[in-house]
Amino acid sequence: MVDHVERLGQRIRAARTRRKLRREDFAQRAGVSRSTMEAIERGELSTGIGAYVRALWALGLDGELNLLADPGLDRDGLALELSRQTMRVRVQTKVDNDF
């Protein structure tokens, strides 16, 4: 998990430097402090997800966020759901015909 967040931070930094944005200007655009922006670019897990989303938004890279944890793309979850539906077991109750 740490590797994923570190790579995200590296990608955000690369996108910022390609746009020739100073860290201070980028932090202001994203609405976070400079120290928070440094933590984002280091990929620190203690930095809130909202800060990462703000950074991606400031870069114009937030369009794909709606795909994260999309239930329709969760192959394992869908397979489990389908297997549970087909394995339903009904408990038979004894019919009492005494009126």
N, C-alpha and C positions, 0 to 999 in steps of 0.2 A: 504494500500500500504506500509506503514511504516513497518508493521509486516513482510511482505514478504522480504523486504530488510534486516531487522534485522536478520531474520532466515537464509538468504543467508550468511550473515556475520558470523553467528554462525557456519554454516556448513563449511565454508572456514576455520575458525579457528580450528574446530575439525579435518578437513582433514590435516591441517598443523601440529597439535600436534601429530596426529597418525603417521605421517611421521617423527616425531622427528626433525622438522626443527625449528631453531630459527627464530624469526620474522625478524631479520636483514638479514639472509641468504635467507629467502623466498622472502623478498622485493627485494633483489638484483636479484634473479632468475627471478622474475616477471617484473623487470625493473621499479619499482616504489620506492618512498622513504619509509622510515620506518613509517613516520607519515601517509602517504597515506595507508599503509598496516594496521595500527591501525584503521584508519577510515573505511576501508573495513570490518574489523572484528567486528567493532561496528555497521555496517550496516547503515552508514550515507548516506542519500539521496543526499547530496551535492557532494559526490564523484562520479566522472564520470564513466559511464558504461564501458568505455575502461579499467579502472583500475580493475574493477571486472572481465572482460574478461581475462585480463593478469594474474590475480590471479588464475582463473580457469585453464587457459592454463598451468601455472607453476605447478599446481597440477595434470595435465593430466585429468582434469574433463571437458574439453571444448567440448567433442564430441557431447553432446546433445544440444548445443546451436542452431544448425540449426532447431530444433523443436520449438523454441520460435517464437510465432506469425506466425506460418506456415499457409498460407491461406487454405491449404487442410485440416487442423485440426480445422478450425474455423466453428463450427457447426451453430452458429447463423448467421454468415455472409453468409454461403452457403445457409441456409434456406431463408434468405432475398433475396438473388440473384435469387433463383429459384422462389420465390413468385412474384417478379417483372417481371420476364420473362413471367409468365403465365397470368399476369394481364395487358398485353399490350392492350391499347385501341387505335383504329385508328379512326381518325375523318373523317367522310364521307364528301366528297365534292359533291356538286351538279353538275351533268353532264349537260353541255350546248351543245345541239345538233345543235345550229345555226351555219351554215357554211357560 
